[in-house]
Structure formats: structure tokens, C-alpha cells
Amino acid sequence: MALTPVSRRSVPDAVFDQLASDILGGELAPGVELPAERRLAEVLGVSRPAVREALQRLAQAGLVDVRQGDATTVRDYRRSAGPELLPRLLAGDGTPDLEVVRHILEARFALMPDIARRAALRRSEDDLARMHELVGRMADEVDDLPTLQRTAHELSSTIVDGSGNVVYRLLFNALEAAYLPAMDALAQVLADELTDVASYRALVDAIDVRNAALAASIGRRLIGIGTQAALAAIDELQAG
């Protein structure tokens, strides 16, 4: 672990970022004990209160275990952290991690069919009206992929609302936070999915008539189109 002095600007943030990057990057492995607060403050060139605040935030994020009067121990974030960590995992150093992109796409493919199914059973009339509005807008945007993608994303978000499942909503929020920075870059890769407006319309129609099985089936097929294309692109990038 190569600790370096940090800027006085947003000191707790800088301490948190440096330690979180070392934990997520594997330089600080699960079970490793961090130096004492006093030693960390000396090495980083900051105050002990700044270190203490950063350690508390790391604990809240599930990255370390802080015990009063005992050492601070690095945790296995895969077993202790929540989905809010995804944006940092995706591009912690500013470069998208293709494996994390792959995992986000896999999660999207797994979740959306059931979300569509539940939306068919639980959507409100306001949700439904919004879905029809967005599908209508998509029909006019097929020649503008970035705009079309944003509208499709908003439609997905509305379908999540229609599912009435708060856990799906929170998971979608976390995936969204990770996905949005890469949205424009993925537009071309997802083009076949995004421009299949007829399938999006069929999905909304199935939700409209509360046909849960059909909504799930259409959702799986539609999301599968983009997922397969995006995973193939990732495979090509990793092979090259």
C-alpha cells in the first residue's frame, strides 16, 4: 500500500478515495489491518479527525470494519458492500472496467423480464400513460440514437416504477448510476435493441392489458438483443 499525502481540499473525501481505491483495486486485501489513525494521519499529512471521518465512511460503505479501541480491518466488499458501490467499481480510475460493464448487462438481462411481469400486474394508470407517451416519442427518435437511448432508459425506469417493487427500484438506481456515464458510448452497440420500437410498443401493450407472461417474454427477448450485442463487443475488446 503506497500511501501519499493528500490535498487539503476536501480532505476526508481525498482520504476516503485513496483508501477505497486501494481496497477495490486489491492493494489492501480482505483481513488486512490498516495503520492506526495517528499513523494514517502522519503518512497522509492530514488531521486525525479527517482520517476518522474517512474511516467511518469506509465502514458505512462496507469496505472496512472499525472497532472502537481495536484495529480497522479491510472487509471483502463482495460480501459486505451494497450496489451503490457500482459506479466506483465501473470507473474508479476513470477508465470503464469491461468486466463490471459485463456484469451490469447481465444483471439488466436477468432483472428486466421479471420487472416487466410485475409491472403488468401492478402498474398504475399514470405509469401506463407515461409508458405509452415514451413509446410514442421513441417512434420519432429512431434516427437519433443517443436521444432514443435516453428515452428508452426513461421507459425502463417507468416500468420499474410500475413494478411496485422497492428493491427493484433501488437496484435500478444503483445500476443507473453506474450505467449513465457510459450511456452514449453504448448507444451504437445497443442500436438493434433501441431501434426495435415495435417490440417496445408490444411490451407496453402487454403491460396495458395486464398480460404478465407476455410482458416478461417480450422483455426478455428485447433486452436480450442488446445484451448479446454488447457482450460480443466486450469480448472483442478484451480479445484485442
N, C-alpha and C positions, 0 to 999 in steps of 0.2 A: 504494500500500500504506500504509494508515493504521495504524501500529503504536501500541499503547497500553501503558502499564505494566501488569504483571500482579500478581495476588495472590501473597503469599509462601507460600500454602498449595498444596502440590503444584506447585511452581514449574516443573519440567520438563514436567509434564503440561499446565500452562497455556500454556507457550511452544509446545509441540507442537500443542495445539488451535488456537491462534491462527494459526500458520503453515499448518497443514493446511487450515483453513477458507479462508484466503486463496488457497491453491493450488487447492483443489477448486472454489472459487467463481469462479475465473478472474481474481482481482485480481493474482495472481502467475502470469504466463503461462509456458509451457514455454520454456526458454532464458534466462529472467531470472536474473541473478546476485544472490544475497542479499547484504546487507551483511556485512562481516567479523564474526567472533564478538564482538570487542571492541565494535564499533558496535552490534550487536544487543543486547548486554548493557546498554549505556548507554541505548538507546532504551526497552528493555523494563523497565529498572530491576531487573535480576536479575544473578546471577553468571555468569561465563563458563562454569564447569562445568555450570550448569543449561542454558545455551544449547547447549553441546556435546552434552549428553545428548539434548536435544530434536532436534538435527540428526541425530544418529545414529539415532534412532527414525524420523525422517522418511525417512532413507536406507533403512532396513530395510523401510519401507512402500512404497518405490518412488516416493516423491514428490520427492526431491532426489538429486543426485549430489554427494557430498562427496569432494573430493580433497585429500589432505594437501598443505599449502603452496599451494593454489590456491583459487579461488572456489568457493562452493557454488552449484550451478545447479539451477533448478527443472526437473523432468522432466515429460514428458507422461504423466500417471498412467494414461491409457487404454492405453498401450503398455508400462508398466513395473510397475504395481501388480497385486496379486492380489485375489481375490474377497473377502478379509477386509475390504476397504475398503467393501463394500456397505452395511453399517449406517450408516456415516458419510455416504455419498452419499445414502442414503434419507432421513435426517432429521438432517442435520448441524446445522441451526438449530432443531431441534425440530418443524418442520413437514414432513410427508411430501412428498417430491418425486414428483409424479404420473408423471413420465417414468421415474423409476427403478422405481416400482411397476409400470409397464407392462413394463419390461424384465425384471423378476423374473418376472412372469406369463408372458412369452414364453419365458423360459428354462425355467420349470417345465413348460410345454406341450411344449417340444422334448425335454426330458430324460426325463420320466417314462415315455413308451412304451418306450424302449429299456431303462430300468431295470427295468420290469416284464418285458420279454422276457428279460433276463439272469437275473432272479430266478427265472423259471420253469425255467431251465437249471441254476441253481447253488444255490438255497435249501437250507438245512439243514432237518432235521425240527423243530428248535427254532424256527427262523424261521417255518416253516409253522404250527406250533401257535400261535405268538403272533399271526400274521395271522388265523387263524380265531377266536381269542379276541377280538381287537379288532373284527372284523366283527360278531360276536355282540353285543358291547357297543353298537355303533352302532345296532343294531336297536332297542335300548331307549332311545335318546337322541334320536330324531328330533324330539321336541318341545322340545329344549333345544339350540338351535343353537351357542352358544359351547362347550358341553361336547362336542357332536357334532363340532365342528371340531377340537378338541384331540385327540379320539380318531382322527379321520381323518388328522390330521397324524402321530400316532404310528404309524398303519398305514403311511403313506407312508415314514416313517423305517425301519420294519421291512423294507419291501420293498427299500429302498436297501441295507440290510444283506444281504438275501438275494441281491442282485445280485453280491455279492462283488467289487465294483469300488471300489478305494480312492479313485480320483479322483472318482467319483460321490459317494462318502461325504463327501469333503472339500468338494466343491461344494455338496452338500446342507446341510452345516454352515454354510457361508457364507450361502446363501440363507435358511436357518432363522434365523440371527442377525439378518438384515435384516427377515425376514417376521414374526417373533414379536411385535414391538411393535405391528404393525398387525393382528394376527390377529383380535381381537374385532371391530374395525371392519369387517373384510371378511366376517364370518360371514354377514350378511344378503345381501350381494352374491353369495356363493357358495352360497346356500341350495339352489338346484336341483341343484347337484353334490353337496352334502353329504347331502341327503336321499334321493339315489338309492342307497339301501343295497343294492338288488338288484344294481346294477352293481358295487358294491364286492365283494359276495359272489361274483359271477361272475368278477371279476378274481382273487380269491384261489383260487377253484376252478380256474381256468385255470393258475395257478401251481402248484397242488396236483398236477395231472396232467401238469405239465411241457409244456404246450402254449404254446410261446413266442410263436408268431404270434398266437394268440388273446389272450394276455395283453397283447401290445403293442397290438392293435386295441381291446380294451376300455379299456385305459389311456388311449389317445389320445382315444377318444370321451368318456370320463368326465371327464378333465381339460379337454377342450375345452368342455364345458358351462359350467364355472365360469370358464374363461378368457374366453370370449365375453362372458359377463355382466359380468365385472369390467372388461374393456376398454371395453365400451359405457358403463359407469358413469364411467370415466375420461374418455372422450370428452365425455360430458355435462358433467362438472365443468369440463373445460378450455374447453368452448364457452361455458359460463355465466360 
